[in-house]
Amino acid sequence: MVAVFDVGSNSLILLVTDGQNDLHDEVRITRLGEGLDFAGKLTAEAIQRCMNAVDEFLPLTTGAKILAVGTAALREATNSDQLLAEFAKRGIKLRVLSAEEEAGLSYASVVDDAAFGPGATVLDLGGRSLELADQERRISLPIGASSVTERHLTSDPPAPSELLQACVEIDSRLEPLAQFQPVTRLVLIGGTATTLMAIRLGAFDIERIHGASITLEEVSEALTTLASMTADQRLSLPGLDPGRVRAILGGALFLERAMVKLGVETAQVSVKGLRHAIARERGR
């Protein structure tokens, strides 16, 4: 049995698997990277939120081989060692993935999945980074749903000028995606894509979300709706985790611009992620 902690910039995910079945796949919104753009380091409050989630999940890992990896927020923060030390106090070695490793693991989580098959290009949008990978190439861009929200979408609801500023920065940052054209099959992983599907379905139903398709038009419509609502109004949307009420707007804008840049009208959504690839590859 293997337990994998995926310590992301916006969420902490625990996967516990016996190699055949996922026994637990739990998410807590921790906002670990909150304020990182301005302070350059993890706040004490963010570290505490993360460790509270870890402590909540630890009983689920009894008898399992525990692996833990961190992503963009830990690559950027000047005090990542503080979080690593907190994990060490609990007997867990937290390894910070390089950007290239993260992109490769995101791709690996999809390539062997029968729901998608070979030939997919995988886009993983996180809180502070975006990874895009196919069979030959891997790139990671240091900007994500939470960071663009914090930088630009500060009003509630956001002003049109804020949305425009966010769009301009995203389009500029996404220029490297052009090298992947043409994309014949795009698979989206990460909380933004699964949340948009959950809102559309009215509930977070893993079996219905995994492998389902979402169109560029549907993403654009969701973006328009979300941008017209306050954070409190978004709380009423079925399927939306309360912890994502702000970042989901930046995430939807990101996905729309990425699909436009890649020339893709339809994408599939995966509920899996790098944690599944790590469990498979490192848990043997």
C-alpha positions in Angstrom: 0.0 0.0 0.0 1.3 3.4 -0.9 0.3 6.9 0.3 1.2 10.0 -1.7 1.0 13.5 -0.4 0.9 16.0 -3.3 1.7 19.4 -1.7 0.4 21.9 -4.2 0.3 25.7 -4.2 -3.4 25.8 -3.6 -4.3 22.3 -2.3 -3.0 19.3 -0.5 -4.0 15.9 -1.9 -3.6 12.5 -0.4 -3.8 9.4 -2.5 -3.8 6.0 -0.8 -3.7 3.0 -3.1 -3.2 -0.7 -2.9 -2.0 -0.8 -6.5 -5.3 -1.9 -7.8 -7.8 0.5 -6.2 -7.6 4.0 -4.9 -8.6 3.6 -1.2 -8.5 7.4 -0.5 -8.2 10.4 -2.8 -8.8 13.4 -0.6 -8.3 17.1 -1.2 -8.0 20.0 1.2 -7.6 23.6 0.0 -4.6 25.1 1.9 -3.6 28.1 -0.2 0.0 27.3 0.6 1.3 29.8 -2.0 -0.9 32.7 -0.8 1.0 36.0 -0.8 4.1 34.4 -2.3 4.3 36.9 -5.1 4.5 39.8 -2.6 6.6 38.3 0.2 8.7 35.7 -1.6 8.1 33.2 1.2 5.5 30.9 2.7 3.5 32.6 5.5 3.3 31.0 8.9 -0.5 30.8 8.4 -0.2 29.0 5.1 2.3 26.5 6.6 -0.1 25.8 9.4 -3.0 25.3 7.1 -1.0 22.8 5.1 0.2 20.9 8.2 -3.4 20.8 9.6 -4.4 19.0 6.5 -1.5 16.6 6.8 -2.3 15.8 10.4 -5.9 15.2 9.4 -4.9 12.8 6.7 -2.1 10.9 8.6 -4.5 8.3 10.2 -5.5 7.3 6.6 -1.9 6.3 5.9 -1.5 3.6 8.6 0.4 0.7 7.2 1.3 2.5 3.9 4.6 3.5 2.4 4.5 7.3 2.5 5.8 9.5 -0.3 5.5 13.3 -0.4 6.3 15.8 -3.1 6.0 19.5 -3.4 5.5 21.7 -6.5 5.7 25.3 -7.6 5.2 27.1 -4.3 8.0 25.2 -2.7 10.3 25.8 -5.7 9.7 29.5 -5.4 9.6 30.2 -1.7 12.8 31.2 0.1 11.7 29.4 3.3 10.6 26.1 1.8 12.9 24.4 4.4 10.4 25.3 7.1 7.7 23.2 5.5 10.2 20.4 4.8 11.1 20.5 8.5 7.4 20.2 9.6 7.1 17.1 7.4 10.3 15.7 8.8 8.9 16.1 12.4 6.2 13.6 11.3 8.7 11.2 9.8 8.0 12.1 6.2 10.6 13.2 3.7 9.1 15.9 1.4 10.8 16.1 -1.9 10.5 19.2 -4.1 9.9 18.3 -7.7 11.7 20.2 -10.5 9.5 21.8 -13.1 10.5 19.2 -15.6 9.8 16.4 -13.2 6.3 17.8 -12.5 5.5 18.0 -16.2 6.7 14.5 -16.8 4.7 13.0 -14.0 1.6 14.9 -15.1 2.0 13.3 -18.5 2.6 9.9 -17.0 -0.6 10.0 -15.1 -2.6 10.1 -18.3 -0.6 8.1 -20.9 -1.4 4.7 -19.5 -5.1 5.5 -18.7 -7.5 3.6 -20.9 -9.9 6.6 -20.7 -7.5 8.6 -22.9 -5.2 6.3 -24.8 -1.9 7.2 -26.5 -1.2 10.4 -28.3 -2.5 12.8 -25.7 -1.1 16.2 -24.9 -1.5 16.9 -21.2 -2.1 20.3 -19.6 -1.8 20.5 -15.8 -2.9 23.9 -14.4 -2.0 24.4 -10.8 -2.1 27.3 -8.4 1.3 28.7 -9.4 2.4 26.8 -12.5 1.2 25.3 -15.7 2.7 22.2 -17.2 2.2 21.0 -20.8 3.6 17.7 -22.0 3.3 15.2 -24.8 5.4 12.2 -25.8 8.3 14.3 -26.9 8.2 17.6 -25.0 7.8 18.9 -21.5 7.4 22.6 -20.5 6.5 24.3 -17.2 5.5 27.9 -16.9 5.8 29.7 -13.5 2.2 31.1 -13.4 -1.1 29.6 -12.4 -4.7 30.1 -11.4 -3.9 31.4 -7.9 -1.0 33.7 -8.9 -2.9 35.4 -11.7 -5.9 35.8 -9.4 -3.8 37.4 -6.7 -2.0 39.7 -9.1 -4.9 41.0 -11.1 -8.4 39.9 -10.0 -8.6 41.8 -6.8 -12.0 43.4 -7.0 -15.1 41.4 -6.2 -16.4 40.9 -8.8 -13.4 41.8 -10.9 -13.5 44.9 -13.0 -13.3 44.5 -16.8 -9.9 46.2 -16.7 -8.6 43.6 -14.3 -9.8 40.8 -16.5 -8.1 42.5 -19.5 -4.8 42.8 -17.5 -4.9 39.2 -16.5 -5.7 38.1 -20.1 -2.7 40.2 -21.4 -0.3 38.6 -19.0 -1.6 35.1 -19.5 -1.4 35.4 -23.3 2.1 36.6 -23.0 3.2 33.8 -20.7 1.5 31.2 -22.9 3.6 31.9 -26.0 5.7 28.8 -25.5 2.6 26.6 -26.0 2.6 27.4 -29.7 5.4 24.8 -30.2 2.9 22.0 -29.4 0.6 22.8 -32.3 -1.2 21.0 -33.8 -2.8 19.2 -30.8 -5.0 16.3 -31.7 -6.1 15.3 -28.2 -5.8 17.5 -25.1 -6.3 16.2 -21.6 -6.8 18.7 -18.7 -5.8 17.8 -15.2 -5.9 19.9 -12.0 -8.5 21.5 -9.8 -9.7 24.1 -12.3 -10.8 21.6 -15.0 -12.4 19.2 -12.6 -14.2 22.0 -10.8 -15.6 23.5 -14.0 -16.9 20.0 -14.9 -18.4 19.6 -11.4 -20.2 23.0 -11.7 -21.5 21.9 -15.0 -22.7 18.6 -13.6 -24.0 20.1 -10.4 -21.8 17.8 -8.2 -18.3 16.5 -7.9 -18.9 13.1 -9.3 -15.5 11.4 -10.1 -16.9 8.7 -12.4 -18.8 11.2 -14.5 -16.0 13.8 -14.6 -13.1 11.4 -15.5 -12.8 11.2 -19.2 -15.6 13.6 -19.9 -15.2 16.3 -22.6 -15.4 20.0 -22.2 -15.5 22.5 -25.0 -13.8 25.9 -25.4 -17.3 27.4 -25.7 -18.3 25.8 -22.4 -15.2 27.1 -20.7 -15.8 30.6 -22.1 -19.4 30.5 -20.9 -18.3 29.4 -17.4 -15.8 32.2 -17.4 -18.4 34.8 -18.2 -20.7 33.5 -15.5 -18.0 33.4 -12.9 -16.7 36.9 -13.7 -20.2 38.4 -13.2 -20.5 36.9 -9.7 -19.1 37.9 -6.3 -17.2 35.3 -4.3 -20.2 34.9 -2.1 -22.5 34.3 -5.1 -20.1 31.7 -6.4 -20.5 29.8 -3.1 -24.0 28.9 -4.2 -22.8 27.0 -7.3 -23.3 23.3 -6.8 -20.0 21.4 -7.2 -17.7 24.3 -6.3 -15.4 23.7 -3.3 -15.7 26.9 -1.1 -11.9 27.0 -1.1 -11.8 27.6 -4.8 -14.3 30.5 -5.0 -11.6 33.1 -5.9 -9.0 31.0 -7.8 -11.6 29.3 -10.1 -12.0 32.6 -12.0 -8.3 32.9 -12.8 -8.2 29.2 -13.6 -11.1 29.4 -16.0 -9.5 32.4 -17.8 -6.2 30.4 -18.0 -7.9 27.4 -19.5 -9.7 29.5 -22.1 -6.6 31.2 -23.2 -4.6 28.0 -23.3 -7.2 26.2 -25.4 -7.2 29.2 -27.8 -3.4 29.2 -28.0 -3.3 25.5 -28.7 -6.1 25.7 -31.3 -8.2 23.2 -29.4 -12.1 23.3 -29.4 -12.6 20.3 -27.1 -10.6 18.7 -24.3 -11.0 15.7 -22.0 -10.8 16.0 -18.2 -8.9 13.7 -15.9 -9.4 13.5 -12.1 -6.0 11.9 -11.7 -2.6 13.7 -11.5 1.0 13.3 -10.7 0.2 11.6 -7.4 -1.0 8.6 -9.4 2.2 8.4 -11.5 4.3 8.6 -8.3 2.3 5.9 -6.6 2.8 3.6 -9.7 6.5 4.4 -10.3 7.9 4.9 -6.9 5.7 2.6 -4.9 6.9 -0.6 -6.5 
